[in-house]
């Protein structure tokens, strides 16, 4: 084998780091530019190849049908939104900035809430009357002198309950 000879040359400083970094940055820019061109070409080729693949496997009609269905779905979603907003006007009030829940969530102070409260008022009154009747029965049944009087009290309260 041959012997390596190293010659030391005095006053040889070579390239400074700044110039080396400039060469590296210039090369990176060229690489990025070339890579970007390849990415664009690849995206274009993928679209072309995708269409060819659909044709090759005989599914072009299905893909087109899916696109048509997607358009129909989008139109239906827009229609649904219009109807939901109209329902929300009654379930959540007309202040559209205060609508956080689904369209069927009924908020206090909404028109539907007021309507429901009117209908529920009668039922609440009946429930209150039943509770009062129950308390009254308990008070009266304790003062019954014998079983016959207790049965009579019970029957009279049962008739009153049926009338509520």
C-alpha positions in Angstrom: 0.0 0.0 0.0 1.0 3.5 -0.7 1.8 5.9 1.9 -0.5 9.0 2.3 1.3 12.2 2.4 -0.3 15.2 4.0 1.0 18.5 3.0 0.4 21.3 5.3 0.1 24.6 3.5 0.4 27.6 5.7 -2.1 30.5 5.4 -4.8 28.2 3.8 -8.0 29.0 5.5 -10.4 27.4 3.1 -14.1 28.5 2.9 -15.6 30.3 5.8 -18.7 28.9 7.4 -20.9 31.7 6.0 -20.1 30.7 2.4 -20.6 27.0 3.2 -24.0 27.8 4.7 -24.9 29.8 1.6 -24.0 26.8 -0.7 -26.2 24.6 1.5 -29.1 27.0 1.5 -28.9 27.4 -2.3 -28.9 23.6 -2.7 -31.9 23.3 -0.3 -33.8 25.9 -2.3 -33.2 24.0 -5.5 -34.3 20.7 -3.8 -37.5 22.4 -2.5 -38.3 23.8 -5.9 -37.8 20.5 -7.7 -39.8 18.7 -5.0 -42.6 21.2 -5.3 -42.8 20.6 -9.1 -42.8 16.9 -8.5 -45.7 17.2 -5.9 -47.8 19.2 -8.4 -47.1 16.7 -11.1 -47.9 13.8 -8.8 -51.2 15.5 -7.8 -52.2 15.9 -11.5 -51.1 12.3 -12.2 -53.2 11.0 -9.3 -56.3 12.7 -10.6 -55.7 11.3 -14.1 -54.9 7.8 -12.7 -57.9 7.8 -10.4 -60.2 8.5 -13.3 -58.5 5.7 -15.3 -58.8 3.3 -12.3 -62.5 4.0 -12.0 -62.9 3.3 -15.7 -60.7 0.2 -15.5 -62.7 -1.3 -12.6 -66.1 -0.2 -14.1 -67.2 2.0 -11.3 -67.3 5.4 -13.0 -71.1 5.3 -13.0 -71.2 4.7 -9.2 -68.8 7.5 -8.5 -70.9 9.9 -10.6 -74.0 8.7 -8.8 -72.3 9.4 -5.4 -71.5 12.9 -6.6 -75.2 13.5 -7.5 -76.3 12.1 -4.2 -73.9 14.4 -2.4 -75.4 17.4 -4.1 -78.9 16.2 -3.1 -77.8 15.7 0.5 -76.4 19.2 0.6 -79.7 20.6 -0.8 -81.7 18.6 1.8 -79.4 19.9 4.6 -80.0 23.5 3.6 -83.8 22.8 3.6 -83.5 21.2 7.0 -81.7 24.2 8.3 -84.5 26.5 7.2 -87.1 24.3 8.9 -85.0 24.0 12.1 -84.6 27.7 12.3 -88.4 28.2 12.0 -88.9 25.6 14.8 -86.2 27.3 16.9 -88.1 30.6 16.7 -90.8 28.9 18.8 -88.8 26.5 21.0 -85.9 28.8 21.8 -87.1 32.3 21.1 -86.4 34.7 18.2 -83.0 35.7 19.5 -80.8 33.7 17.1 -77.6 34.6 19.0 -78.8 32.5 22.0 -79.4 29.1 20.2 -76.9 26.5 21.4 -78.9 23.3 21.5 -80.9 21.2 19.0 -84.0 22.6 17.5 -86.3 20.6 19.7 -84.8 21.8 23.0 -87.4 24.0 24.6 -86.1 27.0 26.4 -87.8 29.0 29.2 -89.5 32.1 27.9 -90.1 30.6 24.5 -93.6 30.6 23.0 -93.8 26.8 23.2 -92.7 26.9 26.8 -95.5 29.3 27.6 -98.0 27.2 25.7 -97.0 24.1 27.5 -97.1 25.8 30.9 -100.8 26.8 30.2 -101.7 23.2 29.4 -99.7 21.9 32.4 -101.3 24.4 34.8 -104.5 22.4 34.9 -102.6 19.1 35.5 -100.5 20.8 38.2 -103.7 22.0 39.9 -105.1 18.5 39.9 -101.8 17.1 41.3 -102.0 19.7 44.1 -105.6 18.8 44.9 -104.7 15.1 45.1 -101.8 15.8 47.5 -104.2 17.9 49.7 -106.7 15.1 49.6 -104.1 12.6 50.7 -103.1 14.8 53.6 -106.7 15.3 54.6 -107.4 11.5 54.4 -104.4 10.9 56.7 -105.6 13.5 59.2 -109.2 12.1 59.2 -108.5 8.4 59.2 -106.5 8.7 62.5 -109.6 10.0 64.2 -111.9 7.2 63.1 -113.6 5.5 66.1 -113.8 2.0 64.5 -113.1 0.1 61.3 -116.5 1.0 59.9 -116.0 4.7 60.2 -112.5 4.3 58.7 -114.0 2.4 55.7 -116.7 5.1 55.3 -113.9 7.9 55.4 -111.9 5.9 52.9 -114.8 5.5 50.5 -115.8 9.2 50.7 -112.2 10.2 49.9 -112.1 7.7 47.0 -115.2 9.2 45.5 -113.7 12.7 45.9 -110.4 11.5 44.2 -112.4 10.2 41.2 -114.0 13.6 40.8 -110.6 15.4 40.5 
